Amino acid sequence: FMHPLIPTHSTAEMILSALRPDRQFTEEEAKILDLLLMLHAEHGGGNNSTFACRVLTSSGTDPYSAYSAAIGSLKGPRHGGANLKVAAMHQCIKDNVQNWEDEGEIADFLTKILNKEAFDHTGLVYGMGHAVYTLSDPRAVILRENAKKMAENTEFEREYKLLETVERLTPELFKKIKGSDKAMCANVDMYSGFVYSMLGIPEDLYTPMFAVSRMAGWCAHRFEELVTGKRIIRPAYKAISGEKKYIPLDER
């Protein structure tokens, strides 16, 4: 369906209207999508995709190349693509945990994930942990509260409670299994995919939605780099390998 745009629509309203054959959506749906767009736009210059944008900008290349690099970075599963990983992991938990209200059964399966015995065998619980946020990710806190309200008294309520349980159990299990005292909190990806699913947004659009949100930040950083940077960014790397004795080719 290619619906004509309605000038009075906000960005969130336009997206929901464009995705739905009947163009119908509620005010609550538009508000929570608008909130998602704002939360995903929040970032500093140190995250991977924004840094990629600034690095390319510093070389003097065109904006299309700089933003393409940022998008290419964002889709990685350790960055913006994590929302897809959370959705896949959540589905795996739903398929393998019979009683979603049994914390012991949930903990047992999370233990298998952490021990690299289940899901993608990486030992990661996606949606948990952040490079900067430790005690809490304010974006996740805001999104969790709103996701709870939206899921109440709907068919999604049980799924929300399952995600909430995963968030609550993971830090202690991680500490027990990994032997690490590192503080761990849920990040924004823990609940973003769940909210997208409640809105009926296809999984293939999860990460593009993130990119749409973050474009404003990428633009701001590119402009700042053009105005205040003036020098090409050249990261320095330090070799950590030890010295090796040279072996002549005829002796190898």
Secondary structure, DSSP 8 states (H G I E B T S, - for coil): ------TT--HHHHHHHHH-TT----HHHHHHHHHHHHHHH---TTSHHHHHHHHHHHTT--HHHHHHHHHHHHTSTTTTTHHHHHHHHHHHHHHH-S-TT-HHHHHHHHHHHHTTSSTTSS---TTB--SS-SS--HHHHHHHHHHHHHHTTSTTHHHHHHHHHHHHHHHHHHHHHH-------B-THHHHHHHHHHTT--GGGHHHHHHHHHHHHHHHHHHHIIIII-S---------S-------GGG-
